[in-house]
Amino acid sequence: MFKIKILYLVCLTLFIFLQGCGNKSAVNNENEVTNVGVGGRKYGGIFKMNESEYIKTLFPPSITDAFSYRIANQIYEGLLKFDQTYLTLKNGLAESYTIDESGLTYTFKIKKDVFFHDADCFADGKGRLMTAQDVKECFTYLCTNVPQNLGFEIFDGVLKGARTYFDATKNGAKPNFDIEGIKVIDNHTISFTLEKKSSLFLYNLARSFAYIYPKEALLKYGNDMRIKPVGTGAFYLSAVEEDIAMVLKRNNKYYGKDSLGNDLPFLDALEIKFLKDRKTELFEFKNGNFDLIYRLPTDKIIEIVESHADDAPDSEYKKYQLQREAEMSTHFLMFNHQHTLFKDINIRKAFNFAIDRTKILEYVLQGEGFKAGINGITPPVFDSYPIDSIKGYDLNIDSAKYYLSKAGFTDGKKFPKITLELNSDAERNVAVATEVQKELKDNLNIDIELNVVPLAQHIDNAMNGKTPFFRMGWMADFPNPENFLYLFYGKTVPNGPKEPAFPNLSRYKNPIFDSFYDKAMATTDVKEIVSHFQKAEQTLMNDAGVIVLWYDEGYRLLQPYVQNFPNNPMQYRDLSEVYFDKK
């Protein structure tokens, strides 16, 4: 719909191999070429990369963080997927699809040569053929009221009968009826009927919530699917050492081919480690122990960027591929709007006006970002959605003091000490939070404490209302501004302050915002959608509903031999077509 602008740890010889998930073939630890395909594309090698945070879960209906998403996308597939270069939709497990004249019924033909990964959840340990019934069962789970399901949002109010089924499954009840809008026509054909037209339905089928997995895996592993995924993707999870590393091996039964007709994937395996220190990560990258580094040490960004100028002299960084992209990513601080303090708009405005976003971007991040967050929550990467028209907040100490006094805390006197909770993200978040802490003290005489916790705990605390003030970053999992505005849609907020809330972690509620959001979702006219979304977003900013800090920019370095791995604003990664050419 929218056009897009868009240290090394010990060797992994003692991995804990998963019981019952995946083949047992060994990986050649030397990155040797084992075969050459059409177009000179080479087979073989282990792609090694790092993530600064450990995964929360690899169970599709529970995936909410980018670290888990990037790994899960190599293991699972949905009916549709994104093109890695342009982020346009393309077929995944679907061979094709049609939409009827009413625009309400979508019929999908499913590929007939797709098999699930070998796993001991199957009777003979061999992955079986995937069918339309698997799609129905996965989507039915997405409409089931259980704590592990965080993906109901993609069908609620869209798929016919989804809400009825969801309500009927409360407290573990099992309905004696199916979801009205899902019909299995034959083993490889399935249709979906919507309650109303939706410009986002197809996008949602490419999201991680809609990945397809076999019912046998869910029945056997249950909550252990967090680290025992069974999918249809180009790689399967072979080994995992919690918080340390994972190995994904080549799926030799993968159906996919590239545009030249080569069988995919090219790589033998993927090796993901979880180092939190970016300087150690860069050191290991330069020693050839990583093939990709995403996000650079702050104090090295300028040197690395300048080393890639056309007239730059030779340097240690010039030989690497530098990829740089403004991202569909915003970093912000959230208030729990059900907390006594942050129910007061004056306090929220005081906090917003007291923070110097430009200083954070230029001096704390040293330019590792695209733009200071002085507008709305949506990042400035959508051509059809001009974010500059949204008026947000920037440093204004007089206004900050005025609103704090209006809230009854003149000069910060008697303001209760509060805690800002965050995850570290290789210390970048800590550096920013420390600056926020200093500015709130200097400008408002308010003391806040910092509490750094692991990512999984951080998300759980935010979802369950256990923290009143917390940092978050959101990277889109589909290319549309709605992905950001839905974070503040009030109709998803539960009544109880301790009931889990997702994706509206802030529990922000304003009927005016919701009305504009609903109007945008009820039309397919792009101009109307943009207009309604912008009015909703301005309402959020008028309410000082969130503290937007900055819009991100991604820097990636690749080893010179890495081929066919384009960057994109969503950090959507599909390593099935990546290959090595060391010549």
C-alpha positions as CSV (number, residue, x, y, z in Angstrom):
1,M,0.0,0.0,0.0
2,F,2.8,2.4,0.8
3,K,6.0,2.8,-1.2
4,I,9.1,2.3,1.0
5,K,12.2,4.6,1.2
6,I,13.7,3.3,2.5
7,L,36.2,-12.8,23.7
8,Y,34.6,-15.0,20.7
9,L,32.9,-17.7,22.9
10,V,34.1,-21.2,23.1
11,C,33.8,-23.4,20.0
12,L,30.5,-25.0,19.6
13,T,31.7,-28.6,19.8
14,L,29.8,-29.3,23.0
15,F,26.4,-28.1,21.9
16,I,23.3,-29.4,23.7
17,F,21.5,-31.1,20.8
18,L,17.7,-30.9,20.9
19,Q,15.9,-34.1,21.5
20,G,13.8,-35.0,18.6
21,C,14.1,-31.8,16.5
22,G,15.9,-32.1,13.2
23,N,18.3,-34.2,11.1
24,K,21.6,-35.5,12.5
25,S,23.8,-34.6,9.5
26,A,27.1,-33.1,10.5
27,V,28.2,-29.6,9.4
28,N,31.6,-29.1,7.8
29,N,33.3,-26.5,10.1
30,E,35.4,-25.2,7.2
31,N,33.6,-22.8,4.9
32,E,34.4,-24.9,1.9
33,V,32.5,-24.8,-1.4
34,T,30.9,-28.2,-1.9
35,N,29.2,-27.5,-5.2
36,V,28.6,-24.7,-7.8
37,G,25.2,-24.0,-9.1
38,V,23.8,-22.1,-12.0
39,G,25.2,-18.6,-12.3
40,G,28.3,-19.5,-10.3
41,R,26.4,-19.5,-7.1
42,K,28.2,-21.7,-4.6
43,Y,27.0,-24.2,-2.0
44,G,28.6,-24.7,1.4
45,G,29.7,-22.8,4.4
46,I,28.5,-21.7,7.8
47,F,27.1,-18.2,8.1
48,K,28.1,-16.8,11.5
49,M,26.4,-13.9,13.1
50,N,25.5,-12.4,16.5
51,E,22.5,-11.1,18.3
52,S,22.9,-8.7,21.3
53,E,19.9,-10.2,23.1
54,Y,18.9,-13.8,23.6
55,I,15.6,-14.9,22.1
56,K,12.4,-14.9,24.1
57,T,10.6,-17.7,22.1
58,L,10.5,-19.4,18.7
59,F,6.9,-20.4,19.0
60,P,5.1,-18.3,16.3
61,P,2.0,-17.2,18.2
62,S,4.2,-15.8,21.0
63,I,6.9,-14.0,19.0
64,T,7.0,-10.3,19.8
65,D,10.7,-9.3,19.7
66,A,12.9,-8.7,16.7
67,F,15.7,-11.1,17.9
68,S,13.4,-14.1,18.0
69,Y,11.7,-13.0,14.7
70,R,15.0,-12.9,12.8
71,I,15.9,-16.4,13.8
72,A,12.4,-17.8,13.5
73,N,12.2,-16.5,9.9
74,Q,14.8,-19.0,8.9
75,I,12.9,-21.9,10.4
76,Y,9.3,-21.2,9.6
77,E,7.3,-19.8,6.7
78,G,3.8,-18.4,6.2
79,L,1.5,-18.5,3.2
80,L,3.1,-15.2,2.1
81,K,6.5,-13.7,2.8
82,F,8.3,-10.4,2.1
83,D,10.8,-9.7,-0.7
84,Q,14.1,-9.1,1.1
85,T,15.0,-6.1,-1.1
86,Y,11.7,-4.2,-1.6
87,L,9.6,-5.6,1.3
88,T,6.8,-6.3,-1.2
89,L,4.7,-9.4,-0.7
90,K,5.4,-12.7,-2.5
91,N,4.3,-16.3,-2.2
92,G,5.7,-18.4,0.6
93,L,3.8,-21.6,1.2
94,A,1.1,-20.4,-1.2
95,E,1.4,-21.3,-4.8
96,S,-1.2,-18.6,-5.7
97,Y,-4.3,-16.9,-4.3
98,T,-7.4,-15.2,-5.6
99,I,-9.8,-12.7,-4.2
100,D,-13.5,-12.8,-5.1
101,E,-15.5,-9.9,-6.5
102,S,-16.7,-8.8,-3.0
103,G,-13.2,-8.5,-1.8
104,L,-14.0,-10.6,1.2
105,T,-13.1,-14.1,0.3
106,Y,-9.4,-15.1,-0.3
107,T,-8.7,-18.6,-1.7
108,F,-5.2,-19.9,-1.5
109,K,-3.6,-22.8,-3.4
110,I,-0.9,-24.3,-1.3
111,K,2.3,-25.8,-2.7
112,K,2.2,-29.6,-2.9
113,D,5.9,-30.3,-2.2
114,V,6.3,-28.8,1.2
115,F,7.4,-31.0,4.1
116,F,7.9,-30.2,7.8
117,H,11.3,-30.7,9.3
118,D,12.2,-34.2,10.6
119,A,11.4,-34.3,14.3
120,D,10.5,-36.9,16.9
121,C,7.1,-35.4,17.3
122,F,6.2,-37.5,14.2
123,A,5.7,-41.2,14.6
124,D,8.6,-42.2,12.3
125,G,10.7,-39.1,13.0
126,K,10.3,-38.0,9.4
127,G,8.6,-34.7,8.6
128,R,5.3,-35.2,6.8
129,L,3.7,-33.3,4.0
130,M,2.1,-29.9,4.9
131,T,-1.5,-29.5,4.0
132,A,-4.3,-26.9,4.2
133,Q,-5.5,-28.6,7.4
134,D,-2.2,-27.4,9.0
135,V,-3.0,-23.9,8.1
136,K,-6.5,-24.1,9.5
137,E,-5.2,-25.5,12.8
138,C,-2.5,-22.9,13.2
139,F,-5.0,-20.1,12.4
140,T,-7.5,-21.6,14.8
141,Y,-4.9,-21.5,17.5
142,L,-4.4,-17.8,16.7
143,C,-8.1,-17.4,17.5
144,T,-7.9,-19.3,20.8
145,N,-7.9,-17.5,24.1
146,V,-4.7,-18.8,25.8
147,P,-1.8,-16.9,27.3
148,Q,0.7,-18.1,24.7
149,N,-1.3,-16.6,21.9
150,L,-0.3,-13.0,21.3
151,G,-1.3,-13.0,17.7
152,F,-5.1,-12.8,17.8
153,E,-4.8,-9.1,16.7
154,I,-4.3,-10.1,13.1
155,F,-7.7,-11.8,12.9
156,D,-9.8,-9.9,15.5
157,G,-12.5,-8.0,13.7
158,V,-11.2,-9.1,10.4
159,L,-11.7,-12.9,9.9
160,K,-15.3,-13.9,10.0
161,G,-16.2,-15.7,13.3
162,A,-12.7,-15.1,14.8
163,R,-14.0,-13.1,17.8
164,T,-16.9,-15.6,18.4
165,Y,-14.4,-18.5,18.6
166,F,-12.0,-16.5,20.8
167,D,-14.7,-15.7,23.3
168,A,-15.9,-19.3,23.3
169,T,-12.4,-20.6,24.3
170,K,-12.1,-18.5,27.4
171,N,-10.9,-20.4,30.5
172,G,-9.9,-23.4,28.5
173,A,-13.3,-24.1,26.9
174,K,-13.3,-26.1,23.7
175,P,-16.0,-25.1,21.2
176,N,-17.9,-27.7,19.2
177,F,-17.8,-25.4,16.1
178,D,-15.1,-24.2,13.7
179,I,-14.3,-20.6,12.8
180,E,-16.8,-19.5,10.2
181,G,-14.3,-17.7,8.0
182,I,-11.9,-20.7,7.5
183,K,-12.8,-23.4,5.0
184,V,-10.6,-26.3,3.9
185,I,-11.6,-27.1,0.3
186,D,-9.1,-29.9,-0.3
187,N,-5.6,-30.9,0.9
188,H,-4.0,-28.0,-0.8
189,T,-6.7,-25.4,-1.0
190,I,-8.1,-23.1,1.7
191,S,-10.3,-20.1,1.8
192,F,-10.7,-17.2,4.3
193,T,-13.8,-15.0,4.5
194,L,-13.5,-11.6,6.1
195,E,-16.1,-9.6,8.0
196,K,-15.0,-6.5,6.1
197,K,-12.5,-5.5,3.5
198,S,-9.0,-5.2,4.9
199,S,-5.9,-3.6,3.3
200,L,-3.7,-5.4,5.9
201,F,-5.0,-9.0,5.7
202,L,-2.3,-10.1,3.2
203,Y,0.4,-8.3,5.1
204,N,-0.6,-10.2,8.3
205,L,-0.3,-13.5,6.6
206,A,3.4,-12.8,6.2
207,R,4.0,-11.9,9.8
208,S,5.6,-14.3,12.4
209,F,2.2,-14.9,14.1
210,A,1.0,-16.6,10.9
211,Y,3.9,-19.1,10.5
212,I,2.8,-22.7,9.9
213,Y,3.8,-25.5,12.2
214,P,2.5,-29.1,12.7
215,K,-0.1,-29.9,15.4
216,E,2.1,-32.9,16.4
217,A,4.9,-30.5,17.6
218,L,2.5,-28.5,19.7
219,L,1.0,-31.7,21.3
220,K,4.4,-33.2,22.1
221,Y,6.4,-30.2,23.0
222,G,3.8,-27.7,24.3
223,N,5.6,-24.7,25.9
224,D,8.9,-26.2,24.9
225,M,8.3,-25.1,21.4
226,R,10.0,-22.0,22.6
227,I,13.3,-23.8,21.8
228,K,11.9,-26.8,19.9
229,P,10.5,-25.3,16.7
230,V,9.3,-27.4,13.8
231,G,8.7,-25.6,10.6
232,T,9.0,-25.9,6.8
233,G,11.8,-23.3,6.3
234,A,15.2,-23.6,4.7
235,F,16.9,-24.3,8.0
236,Y,16.0,-26.3,11.1
237,L,17.2,-25.8,14.7
238,S,19.9,-28.4,15.3
239,A,21.5,-27.3,18.6
240,V,21.0,-24.7,21.3
241,E,22.9,-23.6,24.4
242,E,20.7,-21.2,26.3
243,D,21.9,-17.6,26.3
244,I,25.1,-18.7,24.4
245,A,24.5,-19.9,20.9
246,M,22.3,-21.7,18.4
247,V,23.0,-23.7,15.3
248,L,20.6,-24.0,12.4
249,K,21.4,-26.6,9.7
250,R,20.4,-26.9,6.1
251,N,17.0,-28.5,5.4
252,N,17.8,-30.9,2.7
253,K,14.1,-31.4,1.9
254,Y,13.4,-27.7,1.3
255,Y,11.3,-27.1,-1.7
256,G,12.6,-23.6,-2.6
257,K,14.6,-22.6,-5.7
258,D,16.1,-19.3,-6.6
259,S,15.4,-17.3,-9.8
260,L,18.0,-19.4,-11.7
261,G,16.5,-22.7,-10.6
262,N,19.1,-23.5,-8.0
263,D,18.0,-25.6,-5.0
264,L,17.9,-23.6,-1.8
265,P,19.5,-23.0,0.6
266,F,23.1,-22.6,-0.5
267,L,24.6,-22.5,3.1
268,D,25.2,-25.6,5.1
269,A,24.3,-23.9,8.4
270,L,23.8,-20.8,10.4
271,E,25.6,-20.1,13.7
272,I,24.1,-17.5,16.0
273,K,25.8,-16.3,19.1
274,F,24.6,-13.9,21.8
275,L,27.4,-11.5,22.7
276,K,26.3,-8.3,24.4
277,D,29.4,-6.3,24.0
278,R,29.6,-4.6,20.6
279,K,33.4,-4.0,20.7
280,T,34.0,-7.7,21.3
281,E,31.6,-8.4,18.4
282,L,33.5,-6.1,16.1
283,F,36.8,-7.6,17.1
284,E,35.6,-11.1,16.3
285,F,34.1,-9.9,13.0
286,K,37.5,-8.5,12.0
287,N,39.1,-11.8,12.9
288,G,36.7,-13.6,10.6
289,N,34.6,-15.2,13.3
290,F,31.4,-13.4,12.2
291,D,30.2,-12.9,8.6
292,L,27.7,-10.1,9.6
293,I,27.7,-7.4,12.3
294,Y,24.6,-5.4,12.8
295,R,24.9,-2.2,14.8
296,L,28.3,-0.9,15.3
297,P,30.1,0.3,18.4
298,T,29.1,3.9,18.8
299,D,32.7,5.2,18.8
300,K,33.5,3.4,15.6
301,I,30.6,4.5,13.4
302,I,32.1,7.7,12.0
303,E,35.5,6.0,11.2
304,I,33.7,3.1,9.5
305,V,31.4,5.3,7.4
306,E,34.2,7.6,6.4
307,S,36.4,4.6,5.3
308,H,33.8,3.8,2.6
309,A,33.9,7.2,1.0
310,D,34.9,7.1,-2.7
311,D,38.1,9.1,-2.0
312,A,38.9,7.5,1.4
313,P,42.4,6.0,1.8
314,D,42.7,2.3,2.4
315,S,41.8,1.3,6.0
316,E,41.1,-1.9,8.0
317,Y,37.3,-1.4,7.3
318,K,37.3,-0.5,3.6
319,K,37.4,-4.2,2.5
320,Y,34.1,-4.9,4.2
321,Q,30.7,-4.3,2.7
322,L,28.9,-1.4,4.5
323,Q,25.1,-1.4,4.3
324,R,23.3,1.6,5.8
325,E,19.5,2.1,5.9
326,A,17.0,4.3,7.6
327,E,14.9,1.8,9.4
328,M,11.2,1.2,10.2
329,S,12.2,1.5,13.9
330,T,11.4,3.9,16.7
331,H,12.9,4.0,20.2
332,F,10.7,5.5,23.0
333,L,9.9,5.5,26.7
334,M,6.5,4.3,27.7
335,F,4.3,5.3,30.6
336,N,1.9,2.9,32.2
337,H,-1.3,5.0,31.9
338,Q,-3.0,3.1,34.6
339,H,-0.4,4.1,37.1
340,T,-1.4,6.9,39.5
341,L,1.4,9.3,38.5
342,F,1.1,8.8,34.7
343,K,-2.6,9.2,34.6
344,D,-1.8,12.9,34.8
345,I,-1.2,14.4,31.4
346,N,0.7,17.3,33.0
347,I,3.4,14.9,34.3
348,R,3.6,13.2,30.9
349,K,4.1,16.6,29.2
350,A,6.7,17.6,31.8
351,F,8.7,14.5,31.1
352,N,8.4,15.0,27.3
353,F,9.5,18.6,27.4
354,A,12.4,17.9,29.8
355,I,14.3,15.6,27.4
356,D,16.8,16.8,24.8
357,R,16.4,14.3,21.9
358,T,18.9,16.0,19.7
359,K,21.6,15.7,22.3
360,I,20.8,12.0,22.8
361,L,21.1,11.4,19.0
362,E,24.3,13.5,18.4
363,Y,26.3,13.0,21.6
364,V,25.1,9.8,23.3
365,L,24.4,7.8,20.2
366,Q,27.0,9.7,18.2
367,G,24.8,9.8,15.1
368,E,23.7,6.1,15.3
369,G,20.2,7.0,14.4
370,F,18.3,8.6,11.5
371,K,16.5,11.5,13.2
372,A,15.7,12.8,16.6
373,G,12.2,11.8,17.8
374,I,10.5,15.2,17.7
375,N,7.5,14.1,15.7
376,G,5.3,11.1,16.2
377,I,5.7,7.4,16.9
378,T,5.9,6.5,13.2
379,P,9.4,6.5,11.7
380,P,10.0,8.8,8.7
381,V,10.4,6.1,6.1
382,F,7.0,6.0,4.4
383,D,6.7,8.3,1.3
384,S,3.0,8.4,1.5
385,Y,3.0,9.2,5.2
386,P,4.7,12.6,6.0
387,I,5.7,12.3,9.6
388,D,6.8,16.0,9.6
389,S,3.2,17.0,9.8
390,I,3.0,15.4,13.3
391,K,3.9,17.8,16.1
392,G,5.7,16.1,18.9
393,Y,8.1,17.3,21.6
394,D,11.6,18.7,22.0
395,L,13.5,20.2,24.8
396,N,11.7,23.2,26.5
397,I,12.7,23.5,30.1
398,D,10.3,26.3,30.9
399,S,7.3,24.2,29.6
400,A,8.6,21.2,31.4
401,K,8.7,23.1,34.7
402,Y,5.3,24.7,34.1
403,Y,3.5,21.3,33.6
404,L,5.3,19.7,36.5
405,S,4.2,22.6,38.7
406,K,0.7,22.3,37.3
407,A,0.7,18.7,38.4
408,G,1.5,19.9,42.0
409,F,5.3,19.2,42.1
410,T,6.8,22.6,41.8
411,D,10.6,22.3,41.4
412,G,10.2,18.6,41.7
413,K,9.5,18.8,45.4
414,K,7.9,15.6,46.9
415,F,7.9,13.9,43.5
416,P,8.1,10.2,44.3
417,K,11.2,8.3,43.2
418,I,10.3,6.1,40.2
419,T,12.2,3.4,38.3
420,L,12.9,3.3,34.6
421,E,13.1,-0.3,33.4
422,L,15.1,-1.3,30.3
423,N,17.0,-4.1,28.6
424,S,20.6,-3.4,27.8
425,D,20.9,-4.0,24.0
426,A,24.7,-4.1,24.2
427,E,24.7,-1.1,26.6
428,R,23.2,1.3,24.1
429,N,19.9,1.5,25.9
430,V,21.8,2.0,29.2
431,A,23.7,5.0,27.8
432,V,20.5,6.6,26.6
433,A,18.7,5.9,29.9
434,T,21.6,7.3,31.9
435,E,21.3,10.6,29.9
436,V,17.5,10.6,30.4
437,Q,18.1,10.1,34.1
438,K,20.5,13.1,34.2
439,E,18.2,15.4,32.2
440,L,15.2,14.7,34.4
441,K,17.3,15.5,37.5
442,D,18.9,18.6,36.0
443,N,15.7,20.0,34.4
444,L,13.0,18.9,36.8
445,N,14.8,17.9,40.0
446,I,13.3,14.4,39.6
447,D,15.2,11.3,40.7
448,I,14.7,8.1,38.8
449,E,16.5,4.8,39.2
450,L,17.5,2.5,36.4
451,N,16.7,-1.2,36.4
452,V,18.3,-3.3,33.7
453,V,16.8,-6.7,33.1
454,P,17.0,-9.4,30.4
455,L,14.8,-8.8,27.4
456,A,12.3,-11.6,28.1
457,Q,11.8,-10.4,31.7
458,H,11.4,-6.8,30.4
459,I,8.7,-7.7,28.0
460,D,6.8,-9.8,30.6
461,N,7.0,-7.1,33.2
462,A,5.6,-4.5,30.7
463,M,2.9,-6.8,29.5
464,N,1.7,-7.6,33.0
465,G,1.7,-4.0,34.3
466,K,4.6,-4.5,36.7
467,T,6.6,-1.4,35.7
468,P,5.2,2.1,35.5
469,F,8.0,3.6,33.3
470,F,9.9,1.6,30.7
471,R,11.9,1.9,27.5
472,M,10.9,0.1,24.3
473,G,11.9,0.0,20.7
474,W,9.7,-1.2,17.9
475,M,10.8,-2.5,14.6
476,A,8.0,-3.1,12.1
477,D,7.2,-6.7,11.2
478,F,5.3,-5.5,8.2
479,P,5.8,-2.3,6.2
480,N,2.9,0.0,7.2
481,P,2.4,2.9,9.6
482,E,-0.4,0.9,11.2
483,N,2.3,-1.4,12.8
484,F,3.2,1.5,15.1
485,L,-0.2,3.1,15.8
486,Y,-1.7,-0.3,16.8
487,L,0.7,-0.1,19.8
488,F,-1.7,2.5,21.3
489,Y,-5.1,1.2,20.3
490,G,-7.2,1.4,23.4
491,K,-9.7,-1.4,22.6
492,T,-6.9,-4.0,23.2
493,V,-6.4,-2.8,26.8
494,P,-7.7,-5.2,29.5
495,N,-9.8,-3.9,32.4
496,G,-7.6,-5.1,35.2
497,P,-4.3,-3.3,35.8
498,K,-2.4,-6.6,36.2
499,E,-4.0,-8.5,33.3
500,P,-1.6,-9.0,30.4
501,A,-1.8,-6.3,27.8
502,F,-0.4,-6.7,24.2
503,P,0.5,-4.9,22.0
504,N,-0.7,-1.8,23.9
505,L,1.9,-2.2,26.7
506,S,1.3,1.4,27.9
507,R,-2.4,0.8,28.4
508,Y,-3.1,4.1,26.7
509,K,-6.8,4.7,26.0
510,N,-8.4,7.6,24.2
511,P,-11.7,7.1,22.3
512,I,-10.7,9.9,19.9
513,F,-7.5,8.0,18.9
514,D,-9.5,4.8,18.6
515,S,-12.1,6.5,16.4
516,F,-9.6,7.7,13.9
517,Y,-7.8,4.4,14.0
518,D,-11.1,2.5,13.3
519,K,-11.9,4.9,10.4
520,A,-8.5,4.2,8.8
521,M,-9.0,0.5,9.1
522,A,-12.5,0.6,7.6
523,T,-11.4,2.0,4.3
524,T,-9.0,1.0,1.5
525,D,-8.6,4.5,0.1
526,V,-4.9,5.4,0.8
527,K,-5.5,9.1,1.2
528,E,-8.2,8.5,3.8
529,I,-6.1,6.0,5.6
530,V,-3.2,8.5,5.8
531,S,-5.5,11.2,7.0
532,H,-7.1,9.2,9.7
533,F,-3.8,7.7,10.9
534,Q,-2.3,11.2,11.1
535,K,-5.2,12.5,13.2
536,A,-4.9,9.5,15.5
537,E,-1.1,10.0,15.9
538,Q,-1.5,13.7,16.6
539,T,-4.0,12.8,19.3
540,L,-1.5,10.5,20.9
541,M,1.2,13.2,20.9
542,N,-1.2,15.9,22.2
543,D,-1.9,13.5,25.1
544,A,1.9,13.1,25.6
545,G,1.1,9.4,25.5
546,V,4.7,8.3,24.9
547,I,8.2,9.8,24.9
548,V,9.6,9.3,21.4
549,L,13.4,9.4,21.6
550,W,14.7,8.7,18.0
551,Y,14.1,7.0,14.7
552,D,16.7,4.4,14.0
553,E,19.2,3.9,11.2
554,G,20.8,0.5,10.7
555,Y,24.5,-0.1,9.9
556,R,25.6,-3.5,8.8
557,L,29.1,-4.8,7.9
558,L,29.4,-7.9,5.8
559,Q,32.5,-9.9,5.0
560,P,33.5,-9.3,1.4
561,Y,32.7,-12.8,0.3
562,V,29.0,-12.7,1.4
563,Q,26.8,-12.6,-1.6
564,N,23.1,-11.9,-2.2
565,F,22.2,-10.5,1.2
566,P,20.5,-7.2,0.6
567,N,19.6,-4.9,3.5
568,N,16.1,-3.4,4.1
569,P,14.4,-1.0,6.5
570,M,12.8,-3.8,8.5
571,Q,15.8,-6.0,9.0
572,Y,13.8,-8.7,7.4
573,R,16.3,-11.5,6.8
574,D,15.9,-14.5,4.5
575,L,19.2,-16.4,4.4
576,S,18.0,-19.1,2.1
577,E,19.6,-17.4,-1.0
578,V,22.8,-16.1,0.7
579,Y,26.0,-17.7,-0.6
580,F,29.7,-17.4,-0.2
581,D,32.2,-16.5,-3.0
582,K,35.6,-16.2,-1.4
583,K,37.2,-15.4,-4.8
